[in-house]
Amino acid sequence: MQILDYLNKNKKVSEFASITTKNTYKLFVYNSVASANIYLTYKLFKENNNTIFYICSNIYKATLAYEAFVSLAGIENVNYYVMDDFSSSEVLASSSEYKYERMYTIDALIKGKKRIVVANVASILRLINPKVDIENHIIHLKVSDNVDINRLIDILFESGYKRTASVEVVGEFSVRGEIIDIYPINLDYPIRIDFFDNEIEYIKTFDPNTQKSIERIDNLDILPISEIYYDDANKVIEAIKKDAKSIEAQNYLSIELDDFSNFDYSLKLLKYIKYCTNNPTNIINYVDEKVIIFEEYNNILEVETKINKEAYELLPSEVIKELDLNLFIPLLDINNNKIIYLSEFKQSLNGIYLTDILDISSSSLIDYKGNVALLAQEIKNRKSTTIIGYISDERKKLLLDIFDSHEIDVNINSIKEHKINLIECKDSFSLGIEDILYISEASIFKKSYEKLAKYRSSYKDIVPINSKEDIEIGEYVVHYDYGIARYKGIKEVKLNDICNDYLVLAFANMDLLLPVEKISMIDKYQASEGVVPRLSKIGTKDWEKKKAAVREKLASLADSLIKVQALRDSSNGYMYEADDTEQSNFENDFIYEETADQIKTINDIKADMEKGKIVDRLVCGDVGYGKTEVAMRIAFKTVMNGKQVAYLAPTTILTRQHYYLFKERFEKYGINVALINHFVSEKEINEIIKGLANGVIDIVIGTHALLNDKIKYKNLGLLIVDEEQRFGVEHKEKIKQYKSLINVLTLTATPIPRTLQMSLMGARQLSLIETPPKNRYPIKTYVLEYNDIVIREAIYNELARGGQVFYLYNRVSTLNRVATHLHKLVPEARIAIAHGQMPKEQLEDIIQSFIDKEYDVLLCTTIIETGIDIPNTNTLIVQMADRLGLSQMYQIRGRVGRSDRLAYAYFVYDQGKVLTDNSRKRLNAIKEFTNLGSGYKIALRDLAIRGAGDILGKEQSGFIDDIGLDLYMKLLAEEMDRLKGIKKEEPVNISNEIQVSKHVDKRYVSDDEIRIYIHKRIDSISNLEEKELLIEELEDRFGKLSDELLLYIDKKYLDILVARCSVEKIKELVSLIEITFTTDFSSKVDAASMFSIAYKLSSKFSFEYKNKKIFVKYIKQGTKKEWISMICKFFEGVKGLNI
C-alpha cells in the first residue's frame, strides 16, 4: 500500500476531502507544515479535475514547493511560473530560465492541460496579455501547408524571435534559402522547416550543438517569446508619447521605446501593458475552472505591499501620473469560487470571508542526516502509527539491523496501527498528521536515491564551446607563414567560367587573397583578454624571426614534458590495495550524487594507484563541480594503505576551509587531520611536525609552509596541490621535485584549451570534470543601471534569509566612500572592506571574519575572483561592471550559487553614464552572457587562454600573445614530435590540371561565417564516408546542393585519392584526362589488377607504359561531375591494391 493511500483514511484528511468537493469554498487550514501543504495539494489534484494555482510568497519558497510536487506528481503534471521577487522594471537584461518556465506554463494552460502551477506572488500580481491574445498569435504549422516565407519571417520577428546565422539558443531563428530554423520557447528542441517553393515539405527537430536533424514531425505550434505582446509597435509608441507631456517623462521614455520598435519583449515593458492590449489580466485568469491555494497568505500580503512600494519608487512620478500606469492587480481582486489558505499557525486573515476552518494537526520532522541510531531512539517508545519508507534492499537491511540492536519490533511491508512499520515507498516527503508519522528514506539518510526536480529549461542552458572559433569580419587571424592579419571577408574571383572564393587578409603593408583550399593555414588569433596584436608585414623576415624565437623557448618546454612522461613511465610507484568496505563507507558519506565525470576521474586515478603507476594528474573542473570530493577519496585510499597526505592550498582561508571539511569527513574513521597556517601557534606547529615525522598525523593541510625543509614525513604518499599557478616559482620547483617520488594531484578551476589538452596527453595525466552537479540552481543574473532602491532591496532580501552579500567595487581609492553610502542604504548591515593593498594577514583575518558571519556584506575588489568558497554568500553586486572583462565576470559570478540556495548576480553600470563604444559592446556582451550566448563563449575562451598560461608558465603566456594560441600549440606539437624523432610527412606536390569552382554561393548560404565553416569542412574531408556525411549534413541544414558545390566536394575527394595513389601528374585536355603514375609505383603495381579495375568501370580507359611509367587515359563521358566521379572510382580501386 502506498503511504498516500493510507494517509487518505485519516479523519482530518477525510474532512479536508469533504470540504473540497463543494462547488464553492474559502477554506483556512492551519497547523499545516510544509510537507502537509504538499500532500494536501497533491491529494486535491489527483481527486479533482481542476488546475491548481499554488501561490508562495517568494521564489525560494516556490522552488521548494515545485521540487516537492514534481517528486510526487511527476514533472509532466507540474509547472513553474515565477517572476523576479524585486521589481525588474529597470533591468536591461536578465537570464532567461524563468521566462522559459513561464512560457511552458502558458503553453500547457492554453492547451487546456490540468496542472499544478507553482507561482510566487510577484508573478500573479503582474498584468500580462490575456489568453486570447497569446492564442491568436501562436504560429501553427504543419507539413503540406502553404506559407508565405517572408510573412513568416516578419511574424517571428514580431513574436520576439531574433534572426541569427545559425540557431543555438532559445528565441533564435535563421533563414537559408528555403530552410528556416527556429528554436521555439515552448519546445525541447529547435525545429528545421524545409520548404518546396511555399509549401512545407518537412518539419524536423535538430540538435543545436551538432546542427543535425533528429526526427521528422508532422506539425508544431510556436508561441510568442513572452507573455507581453502587441501587433503594431508604432501604434503603441505613439500612444505612449501622446500621454507623456513633461520633459522628464519624455526623457525617461526615449530609451525604453526603442525596445518596442525592436520587439524586445523584456519584463520592463510590462509596465506599459495597457498600451499593448485592451484587457490586461494575470496568469490565473488563463484557466476557468481552478483552485487557488495560498501558502502563508499574511506573508504574501506583506510581499505585495513591498513589491508595490518598490516598483512605484523606481519609476519617475511624472511617468506614473501622466501615463496612469497600473503595474499590478491587487491581491484582493484575485477571486475564485475555490480558495484554500494554508498556514503553519492559527491566525486571522484580514479582509477574507472564510466558509470553513480546519486544524489539520500536522507536524514536521527533523532531518536525521544519516543518524539511524537517533531515529531508533526517537521511535522506540512511540505509541502512534509509525511508517518508515525505504527504496533499496541495502537501506532496508541497514534499518532492520539498527532496529534489532535497539530491540525494536518492526512490521515489514504492511501497515498496522500503533506499530512501527517498514514499507517499500519512493515518496520522498515526511509528515506527521495526528497520530500517524511517515518518515521517508530521504529524511533519514544524507544521500537519497531519489533525485530532485530539474527545471524543464535546464537543458537549454548548455552551449558547447567549439575548439575552432568562428572568424568574423574585422577580427584578427594568424597565417602560419605570413603572420597576423585582420580578416576582411570573402571575395569571389571569376576567371574562364571558374569562380573561386578567397579570404581577404589585411596585413600591415598589403592585402592578401588566400585561396579557400589553403584555409587550414589560418586560425583565429586567440590571446589574453584585452591584448591587441600588431599586424605583420609581408615580405620581411620579422614573422619568421618571431616564430623562431618562440620555437627556441618551446624546445625546452617540449623537452621537459617528454622527460616527465619518460620518467613517469619508467618509475615504479607503490602498488595500492583495491578498495575495501571502509572506502565504500567513506564514499557513501558524500551527500550528493556523483557526476559521471567525477566517477571516471576517481576510477582512473585509483586504477593507476593499484597498478603501481606514479600519479601526476591535473584535475580540471569549474568551481563547485566536485574536485575536492575527488581529492578526498584519493586521500582516504592513500591513508588506508598506511601512507600520509599533504594538501597544499594557496591561501590561509582555503586551508582553513579544507581543514574543517576534511576533519568532518575523516575523523570518524580514526584519521588524524592537522592544519598549518598563520592562525596556528608555533607550539602547535611544532607538535604537528613531530606528528608528521612519527606518523601520528595522517593528513596535513596548509599553505606553502608545508614545503619547508624542516617538515619531514614518515611515509608521504600523496601531495594534493590546489591551484598550483597561484604559487611562486620557488614553491613550484619544490612541487616539481615531489612529482617523480610520490603521487601528485593538482586541482584547477581554470579551463584549458582543447588543443593544450591534446598536447598534454601522455606528457601528463589529465581529467576533465565538465558535468555540472545535478540540480544546482541557476544563478539569476541581471544587468541594469545603478539604482539605490534595487541595491537596497537586493541586500535586504539576502539578509532576510540569513545570507551574506559580495559587493564588488574595483577602485581601492573610493571604497570607503561606497561603504559610507551602503551604510546609509542599509543601516542594519555589518559591512567589511577587503582589497589587495591590505597587508596579507589583515586581509585574511577580514575574510575569515566574514566566513564566520561576523559581517553581512563584504565590500571588496576583484580579490574574490578565485579561491574563496563561502556557501552562505548568494547575492553578488558588481558596481561599474562595464569596466570588467567577461572572463573576470564569469569567474566572479561563480563565487555565488555554491549551496542549495538560489543565487543572484547584479551587474550594474553607472546611472546616466555615456558609454564608450567598447563599454557598450561589453554591456551587450554581458546581456548575451546572461543567456549563455556569445558572451558566455567569449568568457570561457578567455579563461581557457589564461588556463594555458597557468599550466605552461607565465613566461609562455607572452609567447601565446605574440603568435596566438592555436599556432603556439601547433609549434609545441611540432617540437615534441621533433624531439621524439617523429618526422613530419611533407605534402606531395602533384600537378593536377582539373579545375572546378571552389565557391559557396551567397544564395545558398548568405552568412560569411557559415561559408567559411563549409570551406573548412570540405578541406577536412579525408575519406568517402566523411564526404558522404558532409553532403548529408549540408543538405539537411541548407537544402539541396548545387552541381557546382557537389563538384567542389568531389574534386577535394579526388585530391585525397590522388595523394594516396602515387600520382605524378593529372592533365586535362579537351576530350580526355591523362594520369601519370610515378616510376616507383609503376614498377611495383600489379598492372593486370589495375587494368581489370579500369575496364570493369568503363571501356573509355586506356593504358600505356613508357619511360618506366604507367600512363592512363580516360575519354570524358557525360557531365563534369560524372567523369570526375568515374575517375574517383578508378582511384578507389587502385588505392586498394597492395604495392
Sequence and secondary structure as in RCSB ss.txt:
>XXXX:A:sequence
MQILDYLNKNKKVSEFASITTKNTYKLFVYNSVASANIYLTYKLFKENNNTIFYICSNIYKATLAYEAFVSLAGI
ENVNYYVMDDFSSSEVLASSSEYKYERMYTIDALIKGKKRIVVANVASILRLINPKVDIENHIIHLKVSDNVDIN
RLIDILFESGYKRTASVEVVGEFSVRGEIIDIYPINLDYPIRIDFFDNEIEYIKTFDPNTQKSIERIDNLDILPI
SEIYYDDANKVIEAIKKDAKSIEAQNYLSIELDDFSNFDYSLKLLKYIKYCTNNPTNIINYVDEKVIIFEEYNNI
LEVETKINKEAYELLPSEVIKELDLNLFIPLLDINNNKIIYLSEFKQSLNGIYLTDILDISSSSLIDYKGNVALL
AQEIKNRKSTTIIGYISDERKKLLLDIFDSHEIDVNINSIKEHKINLIECKDSFSLGIEDILYISEASIFKKSYE
KLAKYRSSYKDIVPINSKEDIEIGEYVVHYDYGIARYKGIKEVKLNDICNDYLVLAFANMDLLLPVEKISMIDKY
QASEGVVPRLSKIGTKDWEKKKAAVREKLASLADSLIKVQALRDSSNGYMYEADDTEQSNFENDFIYEETADQIK
TINDIKADMEKGKIVDRLVCGDVGYGKTEVAMRIAFKTVMNGKQVAYLAPTTILTRQHYYLFKERFEKYGINVAL
INHFVSEKEINEIIKGLANGVIDIVIGTHALLNDKIKYKNLGLLIVDEEQRFGVEHKEKIKQYKSLINVLTLTAT
PIPRTLQMSLMGARQLSLIETPPKNRYPIKTYVLEYNDIVIREAIYNELARGGQVFYLYNRVSTLNRVATHLHKL
VPEARIAIAHGQMPKEQLEDIIQSFIDKEYDVLLCTTIIETGIDIPNTNTLIVQMADRLGLSQMYQIRGRVGRSD
RLAYAYFVYDQGKVLTDNSRKRLNAIKEFTNLGSGYKIALRDLAIRGAGDILGKEQSGFIDDIGLDLYMKLLAEE
MDRLKGIKKEEPVNISNEIQVSKHVDKRYVSDDEIRIYIHKRIDSISNLEEKELLIEELEDRFGKLSDELLLYID
KKYLDILVARCSVEKIKELVSLIEITFTTDFSSKVDAASMFSIAYKLSSKFSFEYKNKKIFVKYIKQGTKKEWIS
MICKFFEGVKGLNI
>XXXX:A:secstr
  HHHHHTTSHHHHHHHHHTTSSSEEEEEES  HHHHHHHHHHHHHHSSSEEEEEESSHHHHHHHHHHHHHHH G
GGEEEE   SS  TTEEEE SHHHHHHHHHHHHHHTT   EEEEEHHHHHB B  HHHHHHT EEEETT B  HH
HHHHHHHHTT EE SS  STTEEEEETTEEEE  TTSSS EEEEEETTEEEEEEEE TTT  EEEEESEEEE  S
SS   S HHHHHHHHHHH  SHHHHHHHHHHHHHHHTT   GGGGGGHHHH SS B GGGG SSEEEEEESHHHH
HHHHHHHHHHHHHHS HHHHHHHT   B  GGG   SEEEEE SS    TT   SEEEE  EE     TT HHHH
HHHHTT  SEEEEEESSHHHHHHHHHHHHHTT   EESS  TTSEEEEE      EEETTEEEE HHHHSSS SS
     GGGGGG     SS    TT EEEETTTEEEEEEEEEEEEETTEEEEEEEEE SS EEEEEGGGGGGEEE 
  STT       TTSSHHHHHHHHHHHHHHHHHHHHHHHHHHHHH          HHHHHHHHT  S   HHHHH
HHHHHHHHHHTT   EEEEEE TTSSHHHHHHHHHHHHHHTT EEEEE SSHHHHHHHHHHHHHHHGGGT  EEE
ESTTS HHHHHHHHHHHHHT   EEEESGGGG TT   SSEEEEEEESGGGS HHHHHHHHHHTTTSEEEEEE S
   HHHHHHHTTTSEEEEE S  TT   EEEEEEE  HHHHHHHHHHHHHTT EEEEE   GGGHHHHHHHHHHH
 TT  EEEE TTS HHHHHHHHHHHHTTS SEEEE GGGGSS   TTEEEEEETTGGGS HHHHHHHHTTS  SS
S EEEEEEE TT    HHHHHHHHHHHHHHTTSHHHHHHHHHHHHHHHHHHH HHHHHHHHHH HHHHHHHHHHH
HHHHHT         EE         TTT   HHHHHHHHHHHHT  SHHHHHHHHHHHHHHH S  HHHHHHHH
HHHHHHHHHTTTEEEEEE SSEEEEEE HHHHHHS HHHHHHHHHHH TTEEEEEETTEEEEEEE  SSHHHHHH
HHHHHHHHHHTS  
